[in-house]
Amino acid sequence: MAIPPISISLRKLTRSLRQKKYRDREGLFVIEGSRICLDALQNACRPRYAIVRDNFEDHLGLRAEYQSQGIQVYQAPSTIFNQLCDTQSPQGILAVLPQKQTQLVGDESFIALDGVADPGNLGSILRSAAWFDFPQVILGPGCADLYNSKTLRSTMGALFAINAVQTGSLTDELKGPLKDHTVYGASLQAATSLEEIRPSGLFGIVIGNEARGISPEVSQFIQQQFVIPGGKTESLNAAVAAGISLYHFARYRRG
């Protein structure tokens, strides 16, 4: 099937989505690379359209798969395609998708992020949550943008497999629909080791900002703080701390 060239208007739209204000205005975001473009399809996330580089080597048969599902695929010369991408060495395909419409699930355990500002950390936490079958991640104020290109690269496609809920007030959620959860928080000042935590029923984990930790506003809703044993360095990276916590808590998750 012939692939039409990308129009100037779609080129402008796609390039604008590298900025958050335009992503939010249009309700769209861009994914780059064969693997994540395939992950989107496999998780029933339907792109609006895709763009391939004129010399794209399609080892996964993505063009045919997209076209078979009625998704428009356009072609662009290498110079133009590279201008549309955020990565230094584009893989030859990108797709534009609608932002996910998610809702908080009140009877599901969760991990909440209180100002995790680094997009790489955010993406890695989402990836760990998917790996440990911990499907609800709540992003409070001050978190990195869910659709930042670095966040998306770090998720390795996990965004499509979890319920990532963005909220303007984490405290409102904790005292509202999540009030029946036992909430645990990671803290270097805690006296209780993570290994001693044995949750039952519904619970939540809170991971704080990389530099400041959990905010005072959110801390008042935490019933039990815990520390990850160690101490050879000043602290753990937020994504590493979240991954270790998820490994421990996933054994007790229900619902």
C-alpha positions as CSV (number, residue, x, y, z in Angstrom):
1,M,0.0,0.0,0.0
2,A,1.4,3.4,-1.0
3,I,2.4,5.7,1.8
4,P,1.6,9.4,1.3
5,P,4.0,12.2,2.2
6,I,3.5,14.0,5.5
7,S,1.7,17.3,5.0
8,I,3.1,20.6,6.2
9,S,0.2,21.0,8.7
10,L,0.9,17.6,10.3
11,R,4.6,18.3,10.4
12,K,3.9,21.5,12.3
13,L,1.5,19.7,14.7
14,T,3.9,16.9,15.3
15,R,6.9,19.1,16.0
16,S,4.8,21.3,18.4
17,L,4.1,18.3,20.5
18,R,7.7,18.3,21.8
19,Q,6.5,21.1,24.1
20,K,4.2,20.4,27.1
21,K,1.9,23.3,26.5
22,Y,1.0,22.1,23.0
23,R,0.7,18.5,24.2
24,D,-1.8,19.6,26.8
25,R,-3.7,21.9,24.4
26,E,-4.0,19.2,21.8
27,G,-4.4,16.2,24.2
28,L,-1.8,14.4,22.1
29,F,1.7,13.0,22.6
30,V,4.5,11.4,20.5
31,I,6.2,8.1,20.9
32,E,9.4,7.2,19.0
33,G,10.8,3.9,18.0
34,S,9.6,0.5,16.8
35,R,9.3,-1.2,20.2
36,I,7.1,1.4,21.9
37,C,5.0,1.8,18.7
38,L,4.3,-1.9,18.8
39,D,3.6,-1.8,22.5
40,A,0.9,0.8,21.9
41,L,-0.9,-1.5,19.5
42,Q,-0.5,-4.5,21.7
43,N,-2.1,-2.6,24.6
44,A,-5.0,-1.4,22.6
45,C,-3.8,2.2,22.5
46,R,-4.7,3.4,19.1
47,P,-2.4,6.1,17.5
48,R,-4.0,8.9,15.5
49,Y,-1.3,8.5,12.8
50,A,2.3,7.4,12.3
51,I,5.3,8.8,10.4
52,V,8.1,6.7,9.0
53,R,11.4,7.9,7.6
54,D,11.9,7.2,3.9
55,N,14.6,4.6,4.5
56,F,13.0,3.0,7.5
57,E,13.9,-0.7,7.9
58,D,10.7,-2.2,9.2
59,H,11.8,-5.4,10.9
60,L,8.5,-5.7,12.9
61,G,6.1,-5.2,10.0
62,L,4.7,-2.1,11.8
63,R,3.7,-0.2,8.7
64,A,1.5,-3.1,7.5
65,E,0.1,-3.6,11.0
66,Y,-0.8,0.0,11.4
67,Q,-2.4,0.2,8.0
68,S,-4.4,-3.0,8.6
69,Q,-5.9,-1.3,11.6
70,G,-6.9,1.7,9.6
71,I,-4.2,4.0,11.1
72,Q,-2.8,6.5,8.6
73,V,0.9,6.2,8.0
74,Y,2.9,9.0,6.4
75,Q,6.4,9.2,5.0
76,A,9.0,11.9,5.5
77,P,12.5,12.4,4.1
78,S,15.2,11.8,6.6
79,T,16.0,15.6,7.1
80,I,12.3,16.3,7.9
81,F,11.8,13.2,10.0
82,N,14.8,14.0,12.2
83,Q,13.4,17.5,12.9
84,L,10.2,15.9,14.3
85,C,12.1,13.6,16.7
86,D,13.5,14.4,20.1
87,T,16.1,11.6,20.2
88,Q,19.6,12.1,18.8
89,S,19.4,8.9,16.7
90,P,15.8,8.3,15.6
91,Q,14.8,4.7,14.8
92,G,12.7,5.7,11.8
93,I,9.2,5.6,13.1
94,L,7.1,7.7,15.4
95,A,3.4,7.8,16.3
96,V,1.0,10.4,17.7
97,L,-1.5,9.2,20.3
98,P,-4.3,10.8,22.3
99,Q,-3.3,11.2,26.0
100,K,-4.7,8.5,28.2
101,Q,-8.0,9.2,30.0
102,T,-7.5,7.6,33.4
103,Q,-9.4,7.6,36.7
104,L,-8.4,6.8,40.2
105,V,-9.6,3.4,41.4
106,G,-10.5,3.7,45.1
107,D,-10.4,-0.1,45.9
108,E,-6.9,-0.7,44.4
109,S,-3.6,-0.4,46.2
110,F,-1.3,2.3,44.8
111,I,2.1,4.0,44.7
112,A,1.9,7.8,44.9
113,L,4.7,10.1,43.8
114,D,5.0,13.3,45.7
115,G,7.0,15.7,43.5
116,V,9.2,13.2,41.7
117,A,10.6,15.8,39.3
118,D,13.1,13.9,37.1
119,P,11.5,12.4,34.0
120,G,13.9,9.6,33.9
121,N,13.1,8.6,37.5
122,L,9.3,8.9,36.8
123,G,9.6,6.7,33.7
124,S,11.7,4.1,35.6
125,I,9.1,4.0,38.4
126,L,6.3,3.4,36.0
127,R,8.3,0.6,34.4
128,S,8.9,-1.0,37.8
129,A,5.3,-0.7,38.7
130,A,4.3,-2.6,35.6
131,W,7.0,-5.2,36.2
132,F,5.7,-5.9,39.7
133,D,2.1,-5.9,38.6
134,F,1.3,-2.8,40.6
135,P,-1.0,-1.1,38.1
136,Q,-2.0,2.2,39.8
137,V,0.5,5.0,40.0
138,I,-0.7,8.4,41.2
139,L,1.3,11.5,40.2
140,G,1.0,14.5,42.6
141,P,1.9,18.1,41.9
142,G,5.5,18.8,41.0
143,C,6.0,15.5,39.2
144,A,7.7,15.4,35.8
145,D,5.4,15.4,32.8
146,L,4.0,12.0,32.1
147,Y,4.4,12.6,28.3
148,N,7.9,14.1,28.4
149,S,10.0,12.3,25.8
150,K,12.6,11.2,28.4
151,T,9.8,9.9,30.6
152,L,8.4,7.9,27.7
153,R,11.7,6.4,26.8
154,S,12.4,5.4,30.4
155,T,9.0,3.6,30.7
156,M,9.9,1.2,27.9
157,G,6.2,1.0,27.0
158,A,5.0,0.5,30.6
159,L,2.8,3.6,30.3
160,F,0.3,1.6,28.2
161,A,0.0,-1.2,30.8
162,I,-0.7,0.8,34.0
163,N,-3.2,3.3,35.3
164,A,-1.1,6.5,35.7
165,V,-3.4,9.1,37.3
166,Q,-2.3,12.7,37.5
167,T,-3.9,14.8,40.3
168,G,-3.7,18.4,41.3
169,S,-3.8,17.6,45.0
170,L,-2.4,14.4,46.4
171,T,-3.7,15.3,49.8
172,D,-7.3,15.6,48.5
173,E,-7.0,12.0,47.1
174,L,-5.6,10.6,50.4
175,K,-8.3,12.1,52.6
176,G,-11.0,11.4,50.0
177,P,-11.3,8.3,47.8
178,L,-8.1,6.7,49.3
179,K,-9.0,7.4,53.0
180,D,-9.5,3.7,53.7
181,H,-5.9,2.8,52.6
182,T,-3.0,2.3,55.0
183,V,-0.4,4.7,53.7
184,Y,3.3,4.0,54.0
185,G,6.1,6.4,53.2
186,A,9.8,6.0,52.4
187,S,12.0,8.2,54.7
188,L,15.6,8.2,55.6
189,Q,14.6,9.3,59.1
190,A,12.2,6.3,59.7
191,A,13.0,3.9,62.6
192,T,11.2,1.0,60.9
193,S,12.9,-1.1,58.2
194,L,11.1,-1.9,55.0
195,E,11.6,-5.6,55.8
196,E,9.4,-5.2,59.0
197,I,6.4,-3.9,57.0
198,R,3.7,-6.5,56.6
199,P,0.7,-4.7,55.1
200,S,-2.8,-6.2,54.9
201,G,-5.8,-4.9,53.1
202,L,-5.6,-1.9,50.9
203,F,-2.5,0.2,51.1
204,G,-0.5,2.9,49.4
205,I,3.2,3.7,49.1
206,V,4.5,7.3,48.9
207,I,7.8,8.2,47.3
208,G,8.9,11.8,47.8
209,N,10.9,14.4,45.8
210,E,14.5,13.5,45.0
211,A,15.9,16.3,47.2
212,R,13.2,17.2,49.7
213,G,11.5,13.9,50.3
214,I,7.8,13.7,51.2
215,S,6.2,17.1,51.7
216,P,4.8,18.0,55.1
217,E,1.3,18.2,53.6
218,V,1.4,14.6,52.4
219,S,3.3,13.3,55.5
220,Q,0.3,14.0,57.7
221,F,-1.6,11.2,55.9
222,I,1.2,8.6,56.3
223,Q,0.5,6.0,59.0
224,Q,3.9,4.3,58.9
225,Q,7.2,5.4,57.6
226,F,9.9,3.0,56.6
227,V,13.6,3.1,55.7
228,I,15.4,0.9,53.2
229,P,18.4,-0.6,55.0
230,G,21.8,0.5,53.7
231,G,23.8,3.6,54.3
232,K,27.1,3.4,52.2
233,T,25.9,6.5,50.3
234,E,23.9,9.5,51.4
235,S,20.7,8.2,49.9
236,L,19.1,6.0,47.2
237,N,18.0,7.3,43.8
238,A,14.2,7.8,44.0
239,A,13.6,5.3,41.2
240,V,15.7,2.7,42.9
241,A,14.0,3.2,46.2
242,A,10.6,2.9,44.5
243,G,11.7,-0.3,42.8
244,I,12.9,-1.9,46.0
245,S,9.7,-0.8,47.8
246,L,7.5,-2.2,45.0
247,Y,9.3,-5.5,45.1
248,H,8.5,-5.8,48.8
249,F,4.9,-4.5,48.8
250,A,3.8,-6.4,45.7
251,R,3.8,-9.6,47.8
252,Y,1.0,-8.1,49.8
253,R,-1.1,-6.4,47.2
254,R,-4.7,-7.4,46.6
255,G,-7.6,-5.9,44.6
